[in-house]
Structure formats: structure tokens, C-alpha cells
Amino acid sequence: MGWSYLDILKFYYGADIVLEKASGPCVGDSNRPPVGRVVHIDCEAITGWVQDPDEPEVALRVHGFFGGSTGSSQAIQVVSVSTTPPRCDSDPPCPKAFSIPIPYRLRDGKAHGFQVVALDSRAGVDAMLESKTSVFRCEPPAPFVFPEDGLLRPVQSLDSLNAWQLSLGQDLALMTPSEFSQYVEGPALPESPLWIRLPTSYEHATSYAIVDSGLLRPVAARTLAAWRVSPDSLRTATVEELSLPRGSTFAQTPFVVQKTDGTLFILDTNPVSPVLP
């Protein structure tokens, strides 16, 4: 006859040891998965809210998987970091808002599936967020600049593509040969970007700029976000950079197109037309 668990405890700790039952529910896993849901989807973005019940004030990473399930090699993955929505001042903290842009590449008039996953703040169990639909269908995006005001700039190399943080899964848009022919080809995109912060004493409507082919071109804060650039990573412009000729506002979003021969271009406003004061 074997020893019971109680017999073993008595052997080690004494014959008077007693096991008592605790009252109340059992203690569960202290790390709970995120909660949230997809609230809206259109041809610009998938938006919704998310929150970690263990750390409600912490921003979470939210991943969108397009054209394949989570972990699939066929899926296009887009990452968003949740932020506190405006006009939110409550206790406990408000849920965080997220926005995942729809990849240009999948705006082709066909139906595509998607999944949205919120990552746990403590590297625990991630959560797939609920959505009323898991399919979208969008027509190709219209270029953000007309042919008379824009041009196509060749991307010089794969290294340059990476230096600009361009994603063929997310940024490559469909453009027909007839649409392509309406735009002139401009100077090549620099091998790497030089984003800078403008000093507060500099009189201009924007706080940021890019040095591009000998020009100082203004950049809006939302443009930085679209190009996946953190303002905190920028240095202040030098005196020499501030003395450069002024160019037009830089491309508001990374809009990549491809010729039939495989050459990649970004759509940009004409850097020298109009020239800003």
C-alpha cells in the first residue's frame, strides 16, 4: 500500500499537521490576455480599441494579417501601436485606439480576408480581436497628386528601399500603363532619407523637413507618421541646411508603383514647383 500525500507531509513535518481547505475561488492565471474589438473598416484603415486588463494604461502592439492567417508566410503583416484617444480622461484608463492601414497592394477590386491580433503587454497570450466582418473589397487608390503637379522618382536599389522603410506588401499600389504614362520621370529618390527637425525660431508652418537633392522640403507631422518616422529620432537642422533653397512639400504618403520591367518608383510632388518662400 502506497503513501498518501498527507502521510508524506506528516513524515516530513510532524504527525500533527492538518490540511485545510481555502474558501473562495481558486487563484487563476494572473496574466490575462488583451481585450478589444474591430469597430470600423473602410478602404483606408481598420480601426478599433484594445486594452490589457492587467496594465490598462499601457499601449499595445496590434498586428493586422491580410491575405492569410496569423503566422502564414502568405500573409501581409501591418503593425500598429495603440494610442489613447483624444478627449479621454477617466479612471480607470480609457481603452487604447488603433488604426491599421489597408495595404495598397490589396486594393485591387478583389475580396481579401484579414485578422487582427493584439499582443499581450507581458508577452503572454495574444488575443484575436472580434470583428463583424473578416473580408474587405476595395478599388485601387487614386494617386494623391495630379500628373501636372507630380512626378515618378526611381528607387535606386533594394538597400534604398529598406533605408526609406518602404514595404512592397503595404505601399505598392496598382497603376495602369495609361496612368503611368501621364506622369513624367523625375530625379531618383536619394539612397536614404535625411529627415530633420526645424528649430522653433524658424518661421514655417511645419516643424519638420527633409533634405532632398539640394532642397529643404517641408514635412507635416502626419507625413512623418505615414513614412514610419518617429519625430523623437530627428536631429535639429544645421545652419547650412536651413540656408538651402526651399522646395515643395514632400510626398504625403509612401505611394510605390512598378513598371512592367520591374523598376520601382515613388510618386512625389514636383520638388521645385511650386517653390515655397
Sine and cosine of phi, psi and omega as CSV:
sin_phi,cos_phi,sin_psi,cos_psi,sin_omega,cos_omega
0.00,0.00,0.76,-0.64,-0.04,-1.00
-0.99,0.17,0.18,-0.98,0.02,-1.00
-1.00,0.06,0.64,-0.77,0.11,-0.99
-0.99,0.16,0.23,-0.97,0.04,-1.00
-0.86,0.51,-0.64,0.77,0.01,-1.00
-0.91,0.41,-0.63,0.78,0.03,-1.00
-0.88,0.48,-0.64,0.77,0.00,-1.00
-0.91,0.42,-0.68,0.74,0.02,-1.00
-0.89,0.46,-0.66,0.75,0.01,-1.00
-0.90,0.43,-0.59,0.80,0.00,-1.00
-0.88,0.47,-0.65,0.76,-0.06,-1.00
-1.00,0.06,-0.55,0.84,-0.17,-0.99
-0.89,-0.45,-0.02,1.00,0.04,-1.00
0.92,-0.38,0.47,-0.88,-0.09,-1.00
-0.95,0.32,-0.27,0.96,-0.06,-1.00
-1.00,0.00,0.10,1.00,-0.01,-1.00
-0.92,0.38,0.62,-0.79,-0.03,-1.00
-0.77,-0.64,0.71,-0.71,0.11,-0.99
-1.00,-0.01,0.77,-0.63,0.01,-1.00
-0.86,-0.51,0.58,-0.82,0.03,-1.00
-1.00,0.08,0.71,-0.71,0.07,-1.00
-0.99,0.15,0.56,-0.83,0.05,-1.00
-1.00,0.03,0.38,-0.93,0.03,-1.00
1.00,0.01,0.05,-1.00,-0.05,-1.00
-0.95,0.32,0.38,-0.93,0.05,-1.00
-0.93,0.37,0.48,-0.88,0.04,-1.00
-0.97,0.26,0.81,-0.59,-0.03,-1.00
-0.99,-0.13,-0.18,-0.98,0.03,-1.00
-0.90,0.43,0.81,-0.58,-0.05,-1.00
-0.97,0.22,-0.26,0.97,0.00,-1.00
-0.97,-0.25,0.97,-0.24,-0.03,-1.00
-1.00,-0.03,0.53,-0.85,0.00,-1.00
-0.95,0.32,0.32,-0.95,0.04,-1.00
-0.89,0.45,0.37,-0.93,0.11,-0.99
-0.84,-0.54,0.37,-0.93,0.02,-1.00
0.37,-0.93,-0.06,-1.00,0.03,-1.00
-0.30,-0.95,0.35,-0.94,0.15,-0.99
-0.99,0.16,0.81,-0.58,-0.05,-1.00
-0.99,-0.17,-0.60,0.80,-0.10,-0.99
-0.51,-0.86,0.57,-0.82,0.12,-0.99
-0.65,-0.76,0.75,-0.66,0.14,-0.99
-0.66,-0.75,-0.23,-0.97,-0.08,-1.00
-0.99,0.12,0.07,1.00,0.10,-1.00
-0.98,-0.19,-0.70,0.71,-0.11,-0.99
-0.31,-0.95,0.33,-0.94,0.19,-0.98
-0.98,-0.21,0.83,-0.56,-0.05,-1.00
-0.83,-0.56,0.36,-0.93,0.01,-1.00
0.04,-1.00,-0.32,-0.95,-0.01,-1.00
-0.73,-0.68,0.38,-0.92,-0.03,-1.00
-0.43,-0.90,0.46,-0.89,0.03,-1.00
-0.36,-0.93,0.61,-0.80,0.12,-0.99
-1.00,-0.07,0.90,-0.43,-0.05,-1.00
-0.89,0.46,-0.38,0.93,0.02,-1.00
-0.99,0.13,-0.50,0.87,0.02,-1.00
-0.66,-0.75,0.96,0.27,-0.15,-0.99
-0.90,0.43,-0.32,0.95,-0.03,-1.00
-1.00,0.02,-0.12,0.99,-0.09,-1.00
-1.00,0.06,0.70,-0.71,0.11,-0.99
-0.95,0.31,0.64,-0.77,-0.04,-1.00
-0.92,-0.40,0.46,-0.89,0.15,-0.99
-1.00,0.08,0.74,-0.67,0.00,-1.00
-0.85,-0.53,0.81,-0.59,-0.06,-1.00
-0.95,-0.31,0.74,-0.68,0.13,-0.99
-0.97,-0.25,0.77,-0.64,0.03,-1.00
-0.92,-0.40,0.86,-0.51,-0.08,-1.00
-0.89,-0.45,0.70,-0.71,0.09,-1.00
0.96,0.27,0.27,0.96,0.01,-1.00
0.04,-1.00,0.33,-0.94,-0.03,-1.00
-0.98,0.20,0.18,-0.98,0.01,-1.00
-0.82,0.58,0.80,-0.61,0.02,-1.00
1.00,0.06,-0.10,1.00,-0.01,-1.00
-0.96,0.28,0.65,-0.76,0.03,-1.00
-0.94,0.34,-0.28,0.96,0.00,-1.00
-1.00,0.05,-0.23,0.97,-0.10,-1.00
-0.98,0.20,0.60,-0.80,0.17,-0.98
-1.00,-0.03,0.83,-0.56,-0.07,-1.00
-0.96,-0.27,0.77,-0.64,0.05,-1.00
-0.83,-0.56,0.76,-0.65,-0.08,-1.00
-0.95,-0.30,0.69,-0.73,0.08,-1.00
-0.78,-0.62,0.53,-0.85,0.10,-0.99
-0.95,-0.33,0.82,-0.57,-0.07,-1.00
-0.93,0.36,0.51,-0.86,-0.01,-1.00
-0.72,-0.70,0.36,-0.93,0.05,-1.00
-0.96,0.29,0.79,-0.61,0.00,-1.00
-0.92,0.40,0.42,-0.91,0.04,-1.00
-0.90,0.44,0.38,-0.92,0.02,-1.00
0.85,0.52,0.64,0.77,0.02,-1.00
-0.88,-0.47,0.93,-0.37,0.02,-1.00
-0.57,-0.82,1.00,-0.02,-0.09,-1.00
-0.59,-0.80,0.23,-0.97,0.07,-1.00
-0.70,-0.71,0.93,-0.37,0.16,0.99
-0.95,0.30,0.20,-0.98,-0.06,-1.00
-0.84,0.54,0.52,-0.85,0.04,-1.00
-0.92,0.39,0.43,-0.90,0.17,-0.99
-0.87,0.49,0.40,-0.92,0.00,-1.00
-1.00,-0.03,0.60,-0.80,0.04,-1.00
-1.00,-0.03,0.54,-0.84,0.11,-0.99
-0.72,-0.69,0.41,-0.91,0.04,-1.00
-0.60,-0.80,0.87,-0.50,-0.02,-1.00
-0.92,-0.40,0.92,-0.39,-0.03,-1.00
-0.91,0.41,0.58,-0.81,0.09,-1.00
-0.97,0.26,0.82,-0.57,0.00,-1.00
-0.86,0.51,0.73,-0.69,0.05,-1.00
-0.81,0.59,-0.62,0.78,-0.08,-1.00
-0.86,0.51,-0.48,0.88,-0.03,-1.00
-0.99,-0.11,0.09,1.00,0.11,-0.99
-1.00,-0.05,0.98,0.21,-0.13,-0.99
-0.76,-0.65,0.26,0.97,0.01,-1.00
0.99,0.14,0.01,1.00,-0.01,-1.00
-0.96,-0.27,0.32,-0.95,0.03,-1.00
-0.99,0.16,0.70,-0.71,0.02,-1.00
-0.71,-0.71,0.64,-0.77,0.05,-1.00
-1.00,-0.01,0.32,-0.95,0.03,-1.00
-0.48,-0.88,0.36,-0.93,0.14,-0.99
-0.69,-0.72,0.56,-0.83,0.04,-1.00
-0.85,-0.52,0.80,-0.60,-0.06,-1.00
-0.83,-0.56,0.77,-0.64,0.08,-1.00
-0.99,-0.13,0.75,-0.66,-0.03,-1.00
-1.00,0.02,0.71,-0.71,0.00,-1.00
-0.91,0.42,0.64,-0.77,-0.05,-1.00
-0.93,0.38,-0.36,0.93,-0.02,-1.00
-0.95,-0.32,0.36,0.93,-0.01,-1.00
0.87,0.50,0.54,0.84,0.05,-1.00
-1.00,-0.05,-0.70,-0.72,-0.03,-1.00
-0.99,0.16,0.82,-0.58,0.07,-1.00
-0.98,0.18,0.25,-0.97,-0.07,-1.00
-0.77,-0.64,0.77,-0.64,0.15,-0.99
-0.99,0.13,0.82,-0.57,-0.11,-0.99
-0.99,0.10,0.61,-0.80,0.01,-1.00
-0.95,0.33,0.51,-0.86,0.04,-1.00
-0.48,-0.87,0.58,-0.81,0.01,-1.00
-0.92,0.39,-0.43,0.90,0.04,-1.00
-0.67,-0.75,0.44,-0.90,0.04,-1.00
-0.85,-0.53,0.27,0.96,-0.04,-1.00
-0.69,-0.72,0.61,-0.80,0.12,-0.99
-0.70,-0.71,0.36,-0.93,0.04,-1.00
-0.63,-0.77,0.86,-0.50,-0.08,-1.00
-0.71,-0.70,0.60,-0.80,0.08,-1.00
-0.98,0.20,0.35,-0.94,0.01,-1.00
-0.83,0.55,0.61,-0.80,-0.02,-1.00
-0.95,0.32,0.57,-0.82,0.08,-1.00
-0.97,0.23,0.66,-0.75,0.07,-1.00
-0.83,0.55,0.60,-0.80,-0.08,-1.00
-0.98,0.20,-0.11,0.99,0.01,-1.00
-0.67,-0.75,0.64,-0.77,-0.01,-1.00
-0.96,0.29,0.40,-0.92,-0.03,-1.00
-0.83,0.57,-0.58,0.82,-0.03,-1.00
-0.94,0.33,-0.31,0.95,-0.03,-1.00
-0.92,-0.38,-0.05,1.00,-0.09,-1.00
-0.77,-0.64,0.08,-1.00,0.06,-1.00
-0.43,-0.90,0.20,-0.98,0.01,-1.00
-0.95,-0.30,0.79,-0.62,-0.06,-1.00
-0.91,-0.41,0.85,-0.52,-0.03,-1.00
-0.89,0.45,0.62,-0.78,0.16,-0.99
-1.00,0.03,0.82,-0.57,-0.23,-0.97
-0.96,0.27,-0.50,0.86,-0.09,-1.00
-0.27,-0.96,0.15,-0.99,0.08,-1.00
-0.91,0.42,-0.60,0.80,0.05,-1.00
-0.88,0.48,-0.64,0.77,0.03,-1.00
-0.91,0.41,-0.65,0.76,0.05,-1.00
-0.83,0.55,-0.69,0.73,0.00,-1.00
-0.95,0.31,-0.61,0.79,-0.01,-1.00
-0.89,0.46,-0.54,0.84,0.02,-1.00
-1.00,0.06,0.02,1.00,-0.01,-1.00
0.85,0.53,0.61,0.79,0.03,-1.00
-0.99,0.10,0.61,-0.79,-0.01,-1.00
-0.86,-0.52,0.87,-0.49,0.03,-1.00
-0.93,0.37,-0.44,0.90,0.07,-1.00
-0.94,0.34,-0.59,0.81,-0.10,-1.00
-0.98,-0.20,-0.59,0.81,-0.20,-0.98
-0.98,-0.19,-0.21,0.98,-0.06,-1.00
-0.98,0.20,0.90,-0.43,-0.04,-1.00
-0.97,-0.25,0.42,-0.91,0.05,-1.00
-0.99,0.13,0.72,-0.69,0.08,-1.00
-0.61,-0.80,0.81,-0.59,-0.03,-1.00
-0.95,0.30,0.38,-0.92,0.04,-1.00
-0.83,0.56,-0.60,0.80,0.01,-1.00
-0.92,0.39,-0.63,0.78,0.07,-1.00
-0.92,0.40,-0.65,0.76,-0.01,-1.00
-0.86,0.52,-0.68,0.74,-0.09,-1.00
-0.93,0.37,-0.27,0.96,-0.01,-1.00
-0.98,0.21,-0.29,0.96,-0.03,-1.00
-0.98,-0.21,0.65,-0.76,0.08,-1.00
-0.99,0.14,0.42,-0.91,0.06,-1.00
-1.00,0.02,0.79,-0.62,-0.03,-1.00
-0.97,-0.25,-0.21,-0.98,0.02,-1.00
-0.90,0.43,0.49,-0.87,-0.01,-1.00
-0.88,0.47,0.51,-0.86,0.10,-0.99
-0.91,0.42,0.69,-0.73,0.05,-1.00
-0.81,0.59,0.44,-0.90,-0.02,-1.00
-0.84,0.54,-0.57,0.82,0.04,-1.00
-0.54,-0.84,0.46,-0.89,-0.04,-1.00
-0.99,0.15,0.49,-0.87,0.13,-0.99
-0.84,-0.54,1.00,0.09,0.05,-1.00
-0.99,0.12,0.65,-0.76,-0.01,-1.00
-0.66,-0.75,0.33,-0.95,0.07,-1.00
-0.99,-0.17,0.72,-0.69,0.03,-1.00
-1.00,0.09,0.65,-0.76,0.01,-1.00
-0.91,0.41,0.43,-0.90,-0.03,-1.00
-0.89,0.45,-0.42,0.91,0.00,-1.00
-0.97,0.23,-0.19,0.98,-0.04,-1.00
-0.98,0.18,0.83,-0.56,-0.09,-1.00
-1.00,0.09,0.99,-0.13,0.07,-1.00
-0.36,-0.93,0.35,-0.94,-0.09,-1.00
-0.96,0.29,-0.35,0.94,-0.02,-1.00
-0.93,-0.36,0.31,-0.95,0.00,-1.00
-0.98,-0.20,-0.06,1.00,-0.09,-1.00
-0.71,-0.70,0.29,-0.96,0.02,-1.00
-0.41,-0.91,0.14,-0.99,0.10,-0.99
-0.73,-0.69,0.68,-0.73,0.09,-1.00
-1.00,0.05,0.88,-0.47,-0.16,-0.99
-0.66,-0.75,0.94,-0.33,0.08,-1.00
0.80,0.60,0.71,0.70,0.05,-1.00
0.99,0.16,0.14,0.99,0.02,-1.00
-0.88,-0.47,0.47,-0.88,0.14,-0.99
-0.97,-0.24,0.93,-0.36,-0.10,-0.99
-0.93,-0.37,0.79,-0.61,-0.02,-1.00
-0.92,0.39,0.51,-0.86,-0.02,-1.00
-0.70,-0.71,0.81,-0.59,0.04,-1.00
-0.98,0.22,0.38,-0.93,0.00,-1.00
-0.87,0.50,-0.64,0.77,0.00,-1.00
-0.93,0.38,-0.47,0.88,0.07,-1.00
-0.93,0.37,-0.67,0.74,0.07,-1.00
-0.83,0.56,-0.72,0.70,-0.01,-1.00
-0.89,0.46,-0.66,0.75,0.00,-1.00
-0.89,0.45,-0.56,0.83,0.02,-1.00
-1.00,0.02,0.16,0.99,0.08,-1.00
0.89,0.46,0.67,0.75,-0.01,-1.00
-0.91,-0.41,0.76,-0.66,0.05,-1.00
-1.00,0.04,0.80,-0.60,0.04,-1.00
-0.84,0.55,-0.51,0.86,-0.03,-1.00
-0.92,0.40,-0.31,0.95,-0.04,-1.00
-1.00,0.05,-0.06,1.00,-0.11,-0.99
-1.00,-0.04,0.60,-0.80,0.13,-0.99
-1.00,-0.06,0.27,-0.96,0.02,-1.00
-0.98,0.21,0.60,-0.80,-0.02,-1.00
-0.88,0.48,0.57,-0.82,0.07,-1.00
-0.99,0.13,0.21,-0.98,0.04,-1.00
-0.87,0.49,-0.66,0.76,0.00,-1.00
-0.89,0.46,-0.66,0.75,0.00,-1.00
-0.92,0.38,-0.60,0.80,0.01,-1.00
-0.94,0.35,-0.34,0.94,0.00,-1.00
-1.00,0.03,-0.05,1.00,0.01,-1.00
-0.92,0.39,0.44,-0.90,0.09,-1.00
-0.86,0.51,0.56,-0.83,-0.01,-1.00
-0.99,0.14,0.68,-0.74,0.07,-1.00
-0.92,-0.38,-0.04,-1.00,0.02,-1.00
-0.96,0.27,0.21,-0.98,0.05,-1.00
-0.88,0.48,0.72,-0.70,-0.04,-1.00
-0.94,0.35,0.38,-0.93,-0.01,-1.00
-0.73,0.68,0.79,-0.61,-0.13,-0.99
-0.96,0.30,-0.29,0.96,-0.03,-1.00
-0.40,-0.91,0.50,-0.87,0.07,-1.00
-0.95,0.31,0.95,-0.32,-0.06,-1.00
-0.85,-0.53,0.99,-0.15,-0.10,-0.99
-0.99,-0.16,0.70,-0.71,0.08,-1.00
-0.77,-0.64,0.33,-0.94,-0.10,-1.00
-0.73,-0.68,0.75,-0.66,0.10,-1.00
-0.96,0.27,0.26,-0.97,0.01,-1.00
-0.89,0.45,-0.39,0.92,0.03,-1.00
-1.00,0.09,0.03,1.00,0.05,-1.00
0.99,-0.11,-0.15,0.99,0.00,-1.00
-0.91,0.41,0.72,-0.70,0.00,-1.00
-0.99,-0.15,0.60,-0.80,0.04,-1.00
-0.71,-0.70,0.42,-0.91,0.26,-0.97
-0.94,-0.35,0.56,-0.83,0.08,-1.00
-0.99,0.11,0.73,-0.68,-0.04,-1.00
-0.63,-0.78,0.40,-0.92,0.20,-0.98
-0.95,0.32,0.46,-0.89,0.04,-1.00
-0.87,0.49,0.88,-0.48,-0.11,-0.99
-0.86,0.51,-0.45,0.89,-0.09,-1.00
-0.94,-0.35,0.16,0.99,-0.02,-1.00
-0.59,-0.81,0.91,-0.41,-0.05,1.00
-0.99,0.13,0.42,-0.91,0.08,-1.00
-1.00,0.10,0.79,-0.61,-0.04,-1.00
-0.99,0.10,0.50,-0.87,0.00,-1.00
-0.92,0.39,0.00,0.00,0.00,0.00
